[in-house]
Amino acid sequence: MQHDDDRVSKRRGDKGPSARVRVLELHDVSKSYGEGETAVRALENVDLTVEAGRPVAVIGPSGLGKSTLS
């Protein structure tokens, strides 16, 4: 089964997933504010890969770490 991303890549002349340029790659990123029982985990074990030319939107409810990530 072929995914939409694969079809778009082929129309653009890409060589497939291995030819895509990663402009941002995060693995297991965490960020906490404070210490102990009052610590607030803004990010916990986040993985993210952004490829060149791909639009990115970070959405979600207030207080879930969107600003911390960006």
Backbone as CSV, one residue per row, in Angstrom:
resi,resn,N_x,N_y,N_z,CA_x,CA_y,CA_z,C_x,C_y,C_z
1,MET,0.841,-1.183,0.000,0.000,0.000,0.000,0.884,1.244,0.000
2,GLN,0.592,2.179,-0.875,1.389,3.403,-0.987,0.690,4.540,-0.255
3,HIS,1.444,5.294,0.538,0.891,6.422,1.280,0.866,7.667,0.411
4,ASP,0.006,8.617,0.768,-0.081,9.892,0.041,1.261,10.599,-0.007
5,ASP,2.016,10.580,1.114,3.321,11.248,1.151,4.264,10.678,0.097
6,ASP,4.216,9.354,-0.103,5.083,8.726,-1.091,4.715,9.174,-2.500
7,ARG,3.422,9.278,-2.768,2.985,9.717,-4.105,3.389,11.158,-4.358
8,VAL,3.239,12.026,-3.355,3.631,13.430,-3.504,5.126,13.528,-3.730
9,SER,5.909,12.755,-2.978,7.365,12.779,-3.127,7.780,12.387,-4.534
10,LYS,7.160,11.363,-5.073,7.513,10.910,-6.418,7.153,11.955,-7.468
11,ARG,6.039,12.658,-7.294,5.662,13.707,-8.246,6.668,14.845,-8.203
12,ARG,7.241,15.106,-7.029,8.225,16.178,-6.892,9.609,15.748,-7.374
13,GLY,9.779,14.467,-7.679,11.069,13.986,-8.131,11.981,13.520,-7.011
14,ASP,11.446,13.384,-5.790,12.249,12.898,-4.671,12.628,11.446,-4.921
15,LYS,13.674,11.012,-4.280,14.141,9.636,-4.405,13.553,8.736,-3.333
16,GLY,12.582,9.215,-2.596,11.961,8.421,-1.540,12.351,8.926,-0.170
17,PRO,11.897,8.213,0.886,12.120,8.673,2.256,13.585,8.902,2.607
18,SER,14.492,8.107,2.065,15.897,8.274,2.434,16.497,9.557,1.864
19,ALA,15.876,10.142,0.821,16.399,11.361,0.200,15.862,12.622,0.865
20,ARG,14.910,12.493,1.757,14.331,13.657,2.414,15.314,14.254,3.412
21,VAL,15.478,15.571,3.367,16.420,16.255,4.244,15.716,16.613,5.547
22,ARG,16.279,16.159,6.638,15.740,16.481,7.959,16.348,17.795,8.409
23,VAL,15.499,18.765,8.702,15.997,20.063,9.156,15.905,20.196,10.669
24,LEU,15.159,19.312,11.298,15.052,19.304,12.757,14.754,17.881,13.194
25,GLU,15.496,17.425,14.177,15.256,16.090,14.707,15.490,16.107,16.214
26,LEU,14.473,15.740,16.966,14.542,15.687,18.428,14.236,14.267,18.879
27,HIS,14.979,13.791,19.873,14.730,12.460,20.421,14.704,12.534,21.941
28,ASP,13.622,12.062,22.521,13.505,11.917,23.964,13.781,13.230,24.717
29,VAL,13.203,14.323,24.224,13.404,15.644,24.832,12.420,15.845,25.981
30,SER,12.935,16.305,27.109,12.096,16.589,28.277,12.494,17.943,28.857
31,LYS,11.521,18.626,29.454,11.783,19.911,30.123,10.842,20.039,31.297
32,SER,11.414,20.296,32.463,10.623,20.494,33.678,10.969,21.845,34.281
33,TYR,10.002,22.430,34.958,10.198,23.669,35.698,9.952,23.372,37.162
34,GLY,10.851,23.821,38.020,10.704,23.560,39.447,11.317,22.222,39.817
35,GLU,11.145,21.856,41.095,11.725,20.621,41.602,10.752,19.902,42.514
36,GLY,11.003,18.629,42.689,10.221,17.827,43.630,8.769,17.668,43.233
37,GLU,7.906,17.668,44.273,6.478,17.432,44.057,5.796,18.550,43.284
38,THR,6.378,19.749,43.311,5.750,20.885,42.618,6.273,21.062,41.189
39,ALA,7.173,20.180,40.738,7.734,20.282,39.390,6.623,20.175,38.345
40,VAL,6.757,20.975,37.323,5.814,20.945,36.199,6.558,20.415,34.990
41,ARG,6.072,19.334,34.415,6.689,18.759,33.223,6.068,19.399,31.986
42,ALA,6.800,20.317,31.371,6.291,20.991,30.172,6.402,20.079,28.952
43,LEU,7.480,19.305,28.891,7.686,18.327,27.822,8.201,17.046,28.447
44,GLU,7.748,15.907,27.938,8.224,14.643,28.478,8.382,13.626,27.356
45,ASN,9.626,13.239,27.113,9.970,12.205,26.138,9.417,12.497,24.740
46,VAL,9.641,13.713,24.246,9.137,14.131,22.940,10.105,13.696,21.840
47,ASP,9.566,13.091,20.783,10.308,12.782,19.568,9.665,13.570,18.437
48,LEU,10.488,14.204,17.604,9.962,15.013,16.503,10.978,15.045,15.372
49,THR,10.506,14.822,14.152,11.336,14.967,12.963,10.601,15.871,11.994
50,VAL,11.292,16.899,11.508,10.718,17.826,10.529,11.598,17.764,9.289
51,GLU,10.974,17.507,8.149,11.706,17.427,6.889,11.592,18.746,6.142
52,ALA,12.600,19.063,5.365,12.625,20.302,4.582,11.369,20.404,3.730
53,GLY,10.776,21.591,3.725,9.597,21.847,2.901,8.277,21.406,3.495
54,ARG,8.320,20.783,4.660,7.086,20.321,5.308,6.552,21.396,6.243
55,PRO,5.283,21.712,6.140,4.709,22.660,7.108,4.578,21.989,8.482
56,VAL,4.720,22.787,9.525,4.622,22.265,10.889,3.695,23.154,11.689
57,ALA,2.795,22.557,12.424,1.915,23.290,13.331,1.950,22.589,14.679
58,VAL,2.143,23.348,15.724,2.107,22.812,17.084,0.819,23.324,17.706
59,ILE,-0.110,22.407,17.963,-1.420,22.798,18.477,-1.738,21.984,19.732
60,GLY,-2.632,22.525,20.534,-3.061,21.826,21.725,-3.573,22.801,22.765
61,PRO,-4.146,22.267,23.821,-4.690,23.106,24.886,-3.599,23.899,25.598
62,SER,-4.016,24.929,26.269,-3.115,25.777,27.042,-2.403,24.961,28.115
63,GLY,-1.100,25.235,28.268,-0.354,24.599,29.334,0.273,23.265,28.997
64,LEU,0.295,22.874,27.731,0.848,21.564,27.378,2.239,21.615,26.771
65,GLY,2.931,22.764,26.803,4.320,22.823,26.394,4.582,23.307,24.972
66,LYS,3.580,23.877,24.317,3.778,24.340,22.931,4.846,25.423,22.866
67,SER,4.785,26.409,23.718,5.779,27.487,23.714,7.146,26.978,24.145
68,THR,7.191,26.056,25.062,8.453,25.479,25.498,9.119,24.749,24.336
69,LEU,8.355,24.041,23.557,8.887,23.315,22.407,9.414,24.271,21.346
70,SER,8.674,25.339,21.085,9.100,26.244,20.019,10.145,27.186,20.530
